[in-house]
């Protein structure tokens, strides 16, 4: 992925800021260099013994993954999936 577009549906069609196209810097590695960036941040956090370098915690990471997995289920099943219901479903299956 070399470019992506963000659409703000709260703005009316034709508004100059409704659709913005981004072209991020391309780096080597998975996810367009994102994986490398995560590794760099992790190493820096360990080296400095400072978790705040990561700007997140385990709960936020797990929550964001839960949202992504619920979105994938929604895509596959072609219906709206409640993240809260999906979380209950996953916990019950464990």
C-alpha positions, 0 to 999 in steps of 0.5 A: 500500500503506497497511498490511502484515503481518509474520508470524513463522512461528517463533512458534506460532499464537496468540502475540501477536507472531506477526503484526504489522500495520504502517501506515507514514507515507504520503509522496508519490512512488513506492514509498510515499515510499521513492523520495523517501527514497532520493533524500534519503539519496543527496543527503545522502551526496553533500553530506557526501561520506560513503557511510556515510549510505547504510548500504549499498554496491553489492554489497549493492544488487546482491545484494538485487536478485538475490534479488528477481529470483530470487523473481520467477522462482520466482513465475512458474515456480511452483517454488523457485529457488536464488539461487546457481543463478540468479546463475550462470545470469544470469552465463552469459547475460551 
